[in-house]
């Protein structure tokens, strides 16, 4: 499984403490607002909004917060005009980073991203410098303790998935973004509940990172994740298992 998937699993294992819950809600509210603005306020007809709402519910966000964010996106309530911006760069060990943001102040955001990169031996690149190294895909995460590999594989492939990977703790189903909703529905029909579903970017090739570089990369990913404006960070790192184990 890709290095960044491993980082995502670390975050899920650590959970969300009270101090970080507010920051998570801020990110989710921004995504819901922008999704509703771009595709309308109906989760039935707006796949991006449906994913954002499901993620918010999984994070125990109150229903009134979700509804208010949707109404801000559709213009029923006054809200902040967030812009979608991306930044590309490099981290320790030469790994590629694709950083997705939602912001109301691009000057602040690029300054914060540049600062985090510089603190961890990274650098900001130009547009297009690393984007070509990633493919946009849909991914569904399933708890391996609740379902067998055969059941997940069969249901996922029959529903149109491209790949199913597992590490003993979770299965990751990969598909075209346009197929994500129908595959999730197919899994549910087979009695398989998804722990999460999202549109992500998967590296075409990975770069092995170990030792001090791996430690600095994990610190960088954490710093970026803590920025309110940063929604997602994608990397092509294959992080050393020993360093990951210490991080958990």
Backbone bond lengths (Angstrom), bond angles and torsions (degrees), N, CA, C in turn:
res aa  C-N    CA-C-N  psi(-1)  N-CA   C-N-CA  omega(-1)  CA-C   N-CA-C  phi
1 X - - - 1.467 - - 1.528 109.08 -
2 X 1.287 116.33 145.93 1.467 121.81 -173.57 1.522 111.58 -62.22
3 X 1.335 114.34 151.56 1.450 120.27 -178.24 1.511 113.56 -56.83
4 X 1.334 116.28 -40.55 1.453 117.41 -178.32 1.519 111.17 -70.65
5 X 1.348 117.57 -30.77 1.457 119.26 173.58 1.525 110.02 -61.14
6 X 1.331 115.88 -36.98 1.454 120.11 177.81 1.525 110.51 -63.76
7 X 1.318 116.79 -41.15 1.468 120.88 177.72 1.524 109.89 -63.12
8 X 1.324 117.22 -40.92 1.463 121.06 178.52 1.524 110.26 -61.58
9 X 1.331 116.50 -38.63 1.460 120.33 179.61 1.523 110.87 -67.37
10 X 1.322 116.95 -37.03 1.462 120.16 176.45 1.527 109.82 -58.78
11 X 1.324 116.46 -44.45 1.467 120.41 -179.80 1.525 110.98 -61.98
12 X 1.337 116.38 -41.85 1.460 119.45 179.75 1.528 110.93 -66.01
13 X 1.331 117.61 -38.69 1.460 121.60 -179.70 1.530 111.34 -66.16
14 X 1.317 115.05 -40.95 1.455 119.06 -179.90 1.522 111.35 -68.32
15 X 1.325 115.46 -24.76 1.451 119.41 -178.76 1.513 111.87 74.38
16 X 1.307 115.20 -173.38 1.462 120.87 -178.76 1.519 108.41 -120.62
17 X 1.335 116.64 110.25 1.457 119.00 177.68 1.524 109.99 -79.70
18 X 1.322 116.24 173.08 1.463 120.32 -175.48 1.522 112.12 -59.91
19 X 1.335 116.36 -35.63 1.462 119.95 -177.81 1.521 111.54 -65.77
20 X 1.344 116.02 -34.27 1.463 119.96 -177.34 1.530 113.38 -93.56
21 X 1.343 116.75 -14.31 1.457 119.12 -177.41 1.525 111.95 -62.16
22 X 1.334 116.32 -40.00 1.457 119.97 178.99 1.518 111.70 -62.50
23 X 1.341 116.98 -39.89 1.467 121.05 178.46 1.518 110.75 -66.18
24 X 1.339 116.85 -40.04 1.456 120.72 177.64 1.516 110.64 -63.25
25 X 1.327 117.06 -44.09 1.457 120.86 179.19 1.527 111.03 -61.17
26 X 1.327 116.83 -37.64 1.463 120.83 178.18 1.522 110.39 -59.78
27 X 1.328 117.04 -45.27 1.464 121.22 179.22 1.524 110.82 -64.45
28 X 1.315 116.79 -44.06 1.458 120.65 -177.89 1.525 111.56 -66.06
29 X 1.317 116.65 -40.50 1.470 120.68 178.49 1.518 110.56 -62.26
30 X 1.316 117.09 -40.99 1.468 120.27 178.11 1.527 110.65 -62.50
31 X 1.330 116.79 -44.57 1.462 120.31 -179.30 1.522 111.18 -64.45
32 X 1.323 117.57 -42.18 1.467 121.03 178.25 1.523 110.28 -62.67
33 X 1.313 116.75 -43.83 1.462 121.52 -178.49 1.520 111.67 -62.23
34 X 1.327 116.49 -47.25 1.465 120.81 -179.19 1.524 110.59 -68.66
35 X 1.320 117.44 -39.25 1.466 120.70 178.67 1.524 110.84 -61.93
36 X 1.331 116.46 -42.39 1.463 120.61 178.64 1.523 111.20 -67.95
37 X 1.318 116.35 -37.15 1.466 120.58 178.24 1.521 111.20 -64.87
38 X 1.324 116.66 -41.62 1.464 120.91 -175.62 1.528 113.32 -79.06
39 X 1.351 117.05 -35.51 1.467 119.08 -172.24 1.507 115.91 -126.26
40 X 1.347 117.76 7.55 1.451 120.27 -179.87 1.513 112.72 92.49
41 X 1.325 116.14 166.85 1.455 121.66 -171.70 1.511 116.30 -90.59
42 X 1.329 118.93 7.07 1.463 122.14 -178.86 1.528 110.30 -96.46
43 X 1.339 116.48 120.97 1.466 119.79 178.50 1.526 111.21 -69.38
44 X 1.315 116.25 -21.71 1.460 120.37 -179.84 1.525 111.87 -69.93
45 X 1.328 116.24 -35.94 1.458 120.61 -175.92 1.528 113.65 -109.45
46 X 1.314 117.51 2.47 1.459 122.22 -178.56 1.524 108.07 -126.86
47 X 1.344 116.23 96.72 1.467 120.57 -175.11 1.521 112.48 -62.42
48 X 1.324 116.40 -39.35 1.463 119.32 -179.84 1.528 110.74 -63.58
49 X 1.326 116.32 -41.30 1.461 120.32 178.84 1.525 110.46 -66.52
50 X 1.325 116.83 -39.74 1.460 120.10 179.93 1.536 110.59 -60.01
51 X 1.341 116.48 -45.07 1.461 120.20 178.87 1.530 111.24 -62.76
52 X 1.332 115.80 -41.61 1.464 119.89 -178.90 1.525 111.24 -65.38
53 X 1.320 116.59 -41.72 1.463 120.90 179.64 1.529 110.68 -67.15
54 X 1.324 117.54 -42.18 1.463 120.76 178.30 1.525 111.07 -62.27
55 X 1.327 116.36 -40.56 1.464 120.27 178.36 1.521 110.83 -64.79
56 X 1.335 116.10 -40.65 1.460 120.69 179.34 1.529 110.96 -64.97
57 X 1.322 116.77 -41.48 1.469 120.23 178.61 1.524 110.77 -64.59
58 X 1.343 116.48 -39.89 1.464 120.71 178.82 1.519 111.16 -63.77
59 X 1.345 116.27 -27.36 1.466 121.47 178.83 1.525 111.75 -89.41
60 X 1.348 116.30 7.57 1.470 122.64 177.98 1.523 113.52 66.23
61 X 1.323 116.51 31.88 1.460 119.36 174.63 1.527 109.13 -71.95
62 X 1.331 118.13 134.09 1.467 121.27 179.14 1.529 111.72 -58.54
63 X 1.330 116.39 143.11 1.462 121.94 -177.35 1.519 111.81 -58.98
64 X 1.341 117.12 -35.42 1.466 119.63 -178.99 1.531 111.36 -66.47
65 X 1.328 117.34 -33.41 1.469 120.69 176.64 1.520 110.73 -65.67
66 X 1.329 115.83 -41.27 1.461 120.93 179.34 1.522 110.14 -64.17
67 X 1.318 116.43 -46.86 1.467 120.92 -178.66 1.519 111.27 -63.16
68 X 1.323 116.89 -39.99 1.460 121.18 179.85 1.532 110.47 -65.44
69 X 1.325 116.82 -40.07 1.465 120.70 179.19 1.526 110.79 -64.62
70 X 1.339 116.67 -39.85 1.471 120.60 177.86 1.525 110.02 -63.08
71 X 1.314 116.72 -44.60 1.468 120.57 -178.54 1.524 111.89 -66.08
72 X 1.323 117.35 -32.39 1.461 119.85 175.22 1.524 110.17 -67.22
73 X 1.315 115.70 -36.18 1.459 119.28 178.47 1.517 113.28 -69.32
74 X 1.320 116.71 -37.75 1.474 120.58 -179.00 1.524 112.59 -83.90
75 X 1.329 116.80 -6.65 1.460 120.16 178.16 1.512 114.50 91.84
76 X 1.336 117.52 1.92 1.466 120.55 178.64 1.524 111.10 -70.96
77 X 1.326 116.07 -26.63 1.458 121.86 173.70 1.524 108.51 -126.21
78 X 1.315 115.89 151.71 1.460 119.74 178.50 1.527 109.64 -70.37
79 X 1.316 117.07 138.15 1.458 120.26 -179.04 1.514 112.06 -150.59
80 X 1.312 115.91 176.14 1.462 122.77 179.37 1.524 109.47 -80.48
81 X 1.322 116.19 142.52 1.466 121.32 179.37 1.525 109.21 -91.09
82 X 1.335 115.82 95.35 1.458 120.41 -179.38 1.525 111.37 -84.41
83 X 1.329 115.41 142.97 1.462 122.08 175.81 1.532 109.34 -107.42
84 X 1.327 115.39 144.73 1.454 120.24 174.06 1.528 108.16 -91.64
85 X 1.320 116.68 121.06 1.465 121.41 178.30 1.521 109.19 -133.62
86 X 1.310 116.03 150.94 1.466 120.58 177.03 1.521 109.41 -127.07
87 X 1.329 114.83 149.71 1.454 121.44 177.23 1.524 107.81 -129.36
88 X 1.316 115.56 145.04 1.455 121.28 -179.70 1.524 109.07 -122.12
89 X 1.313 115.76 142.99 1.455 118.14 -178.44 1.511 112.17 -168.54
90 X 1.319 113.81 -165.67 1.462 120.76 -177.03 1.520 109.62 -132.32
91 X 1.337 114.81 143.93 1.444 120.64 178.22 1.513 110.96 -110.84
92 X 1.339 117.60 -173.17 1.463 121.53 177.87 1.523 111.15 -54.95
93 X 1.321 116.39 141.77 1.454 120.43 -179.09 1.512 113.84 78.73
94 X 1.339 116.80 6.17 1.457 120.94 178.51 1.517 114.85 77.71
95 X 1.349 117.71 16.65 1.467 119.94 -179.89 1.526 109.73 -70.26
96 X 1.331 115.23 147.41 1.459 121.04 178.28 1.527 109.57 -85.01
97 X 1.324 116.06 142.15 1.463 122.05 179.35 1.522 109.77 -128.87
98 X 1.317 116.19 130.95 1.466 122.48 175.14 1.520 106.16 -120.28
99 X 1.328 116.36 115.24 1.463 122.36 -169.54 1.531 109.73 -113.69
100 X 1.343 116.24 120.14 1.465 121.86 -178.90 1.526 109.54 -102.89
101 X 1.328 116.20 131.45 1.463 120.92 -175.85 1.529 111.81 -131.61
102 X 1.325 114.81 155.43 1.461 123.26 168.36 1.516 105.94 -126.82
103 X 1.327 116.88 121.00 1.464 119.20 -171.96 1.522 112.51 -145.86
104 X 1.321 114.97 156.12 1.459 121.86 172.02 1.525 110.53 -107.29
105 X 1.337 116.32 5.40 1.462 120.89 -179.56 1.532 108.37 -154.06
106 X 1.320 116.09 93.41 1.467 119.99 -175.58 1.527 112.50 -66.20
107 X 1.326 117.12 -30.22 1.467 119.27 177.88 1.529 110.97 -62.64
108 X 1.320 115.58 -43.75 1.464 119.98 177.80 1.528 110.76 -64.13
109 X 1.318 115.51 -43.76 1.466 119.89 -174.95 1.516 112.16 -64.54
110 X 1.329 116.91 -48.11 1.465 118.98 -178.69 1.527 110.68 -65.37
111 X 1.323 117.23 -33.32 1.467 120.45 178.10 1.528 110.32 -66.73
112 X 1.340 116.46 -42.46 1.462 120.49 -179.84 1.535 110.92 -66.43
113 X 1.329 116.45 -41.96 1.464 120.63 179.61 1.523 110.35 -65.32
114 X 1.330 116.67 -44.67 1.464 120.85 -179.87 1.535 110.96 -62.32
115 X 1.320 116.50 -39.21 1.470 120.80 -179.89 1.528 110.42 -63.81
116 X 1.344 116.76 -46.02 1.467 120.29 179.91 1.520 110.80 -61.21
117 X 1.315 116.63 -43.50 1.465 120.34 178.75 1.524 111.59 -61.60
118 X 1.322 116.53 -45.23 1.467 120.10 -177.01 1.529 111.96 -66.80
119 X 1.333 117.13 -31.84 1.463 120.95 -179.97 1.525 112.24 -69.56
120 X 1.331 116.42 -21.20 1.473 120.20 -175.43 1.524 112.20 -120.93
121 X 1.320 116.14 31.85 1.471 121.75 177.36 1.523 113.15 61.23
122 X 1.323 116.24 34.57 1.456 121.13 175.38 1.511 110.49 -110.24
123 X 1.324 116.08 178.60 1.460 119.69 179.08 1.526 109.87 -152.02
124 X 1.322 115.30 151.25 1.459 121.48 178.01 1.520 109.28 -85.12
125 X 1.314 116.68 134.87 1.460 120.99 179.53 1.511 111.80 -105.56
126 X 1.308 116.48 -178.36 1.461 121.92 178.25 1.527 110.10 -88.37
127 X 1.336 116.12 162.52 1.461 120.58 177.73 1.524 110.00 -59.10
128 X 1.325 114.97 130.32 1.456 119.95 179.27 1.511 114.72 90.33
129 X 1.338 116.99 -4.81 1.462 119.84 -175.20 1.528 112.57 -69.95
130 X 1.336 117.65 -31.01 1.469 119.62 179.73 1.528 113.69 -128.70
131 X 1.332 117.83 -10.99 1.469 120.39 -175.58 1.523 112.14 -55.84
132 X 1.320 116.98 -34.91 1.459 121.74 -177.62 1.524 112.49 -66.18
133 X 1.316 117.17 -14.69 1.462 120.71 -179.06 1.530 113.43 -84.84
134 X 1.339 117.18 0.76 1.454 121.50 -177.02 1.525 111.30 -126.69
135 X 1.332 115.66 150.05 1.456 122.23 172.85 1.527 108.88 -114.34
136 X 1.324 116.05 137.65 1.465 120.29 179.17 1.527 108.94 -82.07
137 X 1.318 116.39 121.26 1.462 121.99 -176.51 1.529 111.00 -138.97
138 X 1.313 115.10 161.94 1.451 121.22 171.03 1.518 109.03 -96.62
139 X 1.328 117.21 141.78 1.458 120.51 178.17 1.529 110.67 -135.10
140 X 1.325 115.09 137.57 1.454 122.70 177.33 1.522 107.62 -119.60
141 X 1.323 116.85 127.59 1.463 122.23 179.52 1.522 108.87 -102.83
142 X 1.343 116.34 133.15 1.464 122.73 -177.60 1.527 109.01 -128.50
143 X 1.318 116.54 135.17 1.462 122.31 178.93 1.527 109.18 -68.80
144 X 1.334 116.93 117.81 1.463 121.38 -176.51 1.521 112.71 -70.96
145 X 1.320 117.85 -18.21 1.466 120.33 179.91 1.524 111.85 -75.61
146 X 1.338 116.69 -14.38 1.464 120.59 -175.67 1.524 113.32 -103.77
147 X 1.337 116.59 -15.46 1.462 119.42 -174.73 1.523 110.01 -143.00
148 X 1.334 116.25 148.46 1.463 120.58 179.10 1.522 110.67 -81.20
149 X 1.328 115.01 154.99 1.460 120.45 179.56 1.522 111.41 -60.62
150 X 1.334 116.83 -41.97 1.465 120.54 -178.71 1.529 111.31 -62.45
151 X 1.334 116.60 -42.96 1.465 120.19 -179.26 1.520 111.47 -64.93
152 X 1.336 116.04 -44.55 1.468 120.27 -179.69 1.522 110.43 -64.83
153 X 1.328 115.87 -47.46 1.467 120.01 -178.05 1.523 110.82 -60.14
154 X 1.319 116.67 -47.45 1.462 120.13 -177.58 1.527 111.70 -62.64
155 X 1.324 116.56 -47.80 1.462 120.24 -178.30 1.523 111.63 -65.61
156 X 1.339 117.01 -40.15 1.464 120.99 -178.44 1.518 111.54 -67.01
157 X 1.330 117.41 -48.17 1.459 120.88 -178.40 1.527 111.06 -65.69
158 X 1.321 116.72 -40.58 1.464 119.98 178.36 1.524 111.53 -63.95
159 X 1.329 116.23 -27.74 1.471 120.42 -179.61 1.526 112.54 -85.46
160 X 1.353 116.88 -6.69 1.459 119.78 176.68 1.506 116.14 109.68
161 X 1.333 117.82 12.66 1.470 120.82 179.41 1.519 111.10 -69.34
162 X 1.320 116.59 152.96 1.460 122.00 177.68 1.521 112.25 -86.88
163 X 1.336 116.51 -34.35 1.465 119.58 -173.20 1.523 109.82 -158.10
164 X 1.329 115.29 151.94 1.461 122.15 173.35 1.524 107.41 -132.89
165 X 1.320 117.59 122.63 1.458 122.38 179.49 1.521 109.18 -122.21
166 X 1.328 116.75 147.38 1.454 120.32 179.85 1.510 111.53 -141.20
167 X 1.329 116.04 154.89 1.471 120.39 178.25 1.517 111.34 -129.12
168 X 1.332 117.09 16.77 1.456 120.65 -179.15 1.509 113.84 94.47
169 X 1.326 117.40 -24.07 1.457 121.71 -179.64 1.528 112.22 -108.61
170 X 1.329 116.10 -31.83 1.461 119.79 179.50 1.519 110.26 -152.82
171 X 1.320 115.05 155.39 1.453 122.03 172.81 1.521 108.18 -106.03
172 X 1.336 116.24 141.93 1.456 120.89 175.94 1.525 107.69 -120.15
173 X 1.319 114.87 116.68 1.460 121.89 179.46 1.523 108.15 -96.56
174 X 1.332 116.89 126.77 1.464 121.63 -177.84 1.517 110.16 -112.73
175 X 1.340 116.07 139.98 1.464 121.06 -176.91 1.514 110.41 -155.61
176 X 1.331 116.23 170.55 1.449 120.33 171.19 1.533 108.34 -65.60
177 X 1.327 118.38 142.71 1.464 120.28 -178.65 1.529 113.53 -54.00
178 X 1.327 116.88 -37.24 1.468 120.49 -178.43 1.522 112.62 -68.69
179 X 1.346 117.54 -17.97 1.466 121.70 -178.53 1.526 112.86 -97.44
180 X 1.319 116.92 -3.53 1.462 120.13 -171.57 1.529 112.34 -60.18
181 X 1.311 117.18 -45.51 1.459 120.54 -176.81 1.524 111.84 -64.45
182 X 1.333 117.31 -43.78 1.462 120.30 -178.26 1.526 111.23 -68.86
183 X 1.342 117.35 -34.25 1.463 120.39 178.11 1.522 110.59 -69.74
184 X 1.317 116.24 -41.26 1.464 119.89 177.28 1.529 110.09 -61.22
185 X 1.327 116.06 -39.67 1.465 120.55 178.20 1.530 111.00 -66.10
186 X 1.348 116.35 -39.74 1.452 120.72 178.00 1.510 112.43 -64.00
187 X 1.327 116.56 -40.46 1.465 121.15 177.13 1.525 110.66 -64.06
188 X 1.324 115.27 -42.76 1.469 119.56 -179.72 1.519 110.89 -63.52
189 X 1.317 116.34 -39.62 1.463 120.90 178.49 1.527 111.19 -63.35
190 X 1.338 115.93 -29.98 1.464 120.96 178.42 1.526 112.02 -85.74
191 X 1.328 116.65 4.85 1.457 121.08 178.48 1.510 114.34 84.78
192 X 1.333 116.37 18.86 1.473 120.92 -178.18 1.526 109.15 -111.38
193 X 1.321 116.46 114.85 1.454 121.90 -179.00 1.529 110.46 -92.21
194 X 1.310 116.36 134.59 1.464 121.43 178.47 1.523 110.43 -82.25
195 X 1.334 116.11 137.03 1.459 120.37 173.87 1.527 110.16 -75.20
196 X 1.332 116.10 -33.39 1.465 121.41 176.57 1.519 109.21 -162.59
197 X 1.312 115.26 158.45 1.465 121.76 176.07 1.514 107.87 -144.59
198 X 1.330 117.06 138.45 1.463 119.88 -176.33 1.519 110.92 -160.55
199 X 1.326 114.52 158.38 1.461 121.93 170.08 1.518 106.69 -91.37
200 X 1.316 117.13 126.77 1.463 120.05 -175.37 1.522 110.00 -136.86
201 X 1.299 116.50 -174.80 1.463 122.55 176.40 1.518 108.49 -124.61
202 X 1.319 116.37 123.71 1.454 122.75 -176.08 1.524 109.35 -106.01
203 X 1.323 118.01 130.97 1.466 120.06 -179.60 1.529 111.90 -68.46
204 X 1.338 115.53 140.49 1.460 120.05 177.44 1.529 110.57 -72.53
205 X 1.314 115.78 -33.94 1.463 121.94 176.64 1.519 108.47 -140.37
206 X 1.327 116.69 150.15 1.454 120.78 -177.92 1.526 111.80 -108.66
207 X 1.325 114.40 154.65 1.457 122.35 177.40 1.529 107.78 -115.11
208 X 1.325 116.98 122.22 1.465 120.96 179.54 1.528 110.10 -69.81
209 X 1.333 116.03 132.00 1.467 121.34 179.72 1.527 108.42 -131.11
210 X 1.321 116.65 128.86 1.458 120.09 -178.33 1.534 110.09 -140.92
211 X 1.328 115.30 177.34 1.458 120.65 175.59 1.514 114.09 57.70
212 X 1.322 114.92 -139.50 1.454 121.43 -176.00 1.528 111.44 -63.92
213 X 1.329 117.34 -36.13 1.468 119.86 178.86 1.529 110.75 -61.72
214 X 1.324 116.98 -41.11 1.466 120.84 179.74 1.524 110.42 -65.30
215 X 1.329 116.79 -40.72 1.464 120.57 178.55 1.523 110.99 -62.79
216 X 1.332 116.07 -43.94 1.465 120.29 -179.79 1.526 110.94 -67.95
217 X 1.339 116.78 -35.05 1.455 119.80 178.82 1.526 110.88 -65.22
218 X 1.323 117.43 -44.21 1.463 120.41 177.83 1.530 110.76 -61.55
219 X 1.323 116.70 -38.97 1.468 120.28 176.68 1.528 110.40 -63.21
220 X 1.325 116.65 -42.22 1.458 120.96 178.89 1.524 110.85 -63.11
221 X 1.325 117.46 -46.15 1.465 120.77 179.33 1.522 111.10 -59.30
222 X 1.341 115.25 -38.86 1.458 119.58 178.75 1.527 111.22 -67.51
223 X 1.334 117.09 -42.42 1.462 121.09 179.02 1.527 110.95 -61.64
224 X 1.325 116.50 -44.40 1.458 120.22 179.46 1.520 111.05 -65.51
225 X 1.320 116.20 -40.60 1.460 121.00 -179.10 1.527 111.61 -63.27
226 X 1.326 116.45 -28.90 1.464 120.48 -178.65 1.530 113.08 -79.39
227 X 1.335 117.64 -10.21 1.466 120.53 178.19 1.527 109.38 -77.63
228 X 1.320 117.09 128.24 1.468 121.48 -178.67 1.523 112.16 -58.16
229 X 1.331 116.49 -35.81 1.466 119.85 -175.03 1.528 113.00 -75.84
230 X 1.317 117.55 -19.97 1.469 121.50 -176.79 1.526 109.77 -86.69
231 X 1.335 115.60 121.76 1.463 120.77 179.48 1.530 111.97 -92.54
232 X 1.321 116.21 -44.85 1.459 121.21 -177.48 1.522 110.51 -146.37
233 X 1.320 115.55 145.85 1.463 121.22 173.99 1.525 107.54 -127.50
234 X 1.323 116.67 124.77 1.460 121.97 -179.84 1.532 108.43 -113.41
235 X 1.326 116.16 135.96 1.459 119.73 178.71 1.523 109.75 -134.48
236 X 1.329 115.74 161.47 1.469 120.21 177.15 1.530 110.94 -104.86
237 X 1.343 115.52 27.81 1.462 120.71 -176.52 1.519 112.04 -84.54
238 X 1.309 115.91 136.52 1.458 123.23 167.82 1.523 105.54 -105.29
239 X 1.333 115.14 94.42 1.463 120.96 -170.19 1.524 111.02 -80.09
240 X 1.325 116.12 135.92 1.460 123.24 -178.04 1.536 110.27 -55.33
241 X 1.338 115.24 132.74 1.468 121.43 -175.74 1.521 112.20 -61.21
242 X 1.317 117.65 -35.70 1.471 120.21 -178.96 1.526 111.01 -64.17
243 X 1.337 116.25 -40.79 1.465 120.33 179.09 1.526 109.74 -68.88
244 X 1.330 117.00 -39.10 1.453 120.27 177.54 1.517 111.46 -62.22
245 X 1.326 116.24 -40.71 1.466 120.80 -178.89 1.525 110.37 -61.66
246 X 1.328 116.59 -40.06 1.473 120.27 178.19 1.520 110.62 -66.52
247 X 1.334 116.84 -36.26 1.460 120.41 -179.23 1.514 112.17 -67.60
248 X 1.336 116.98 -29.85 1.459 120.98 179.03 1.522 111.53 -76.13
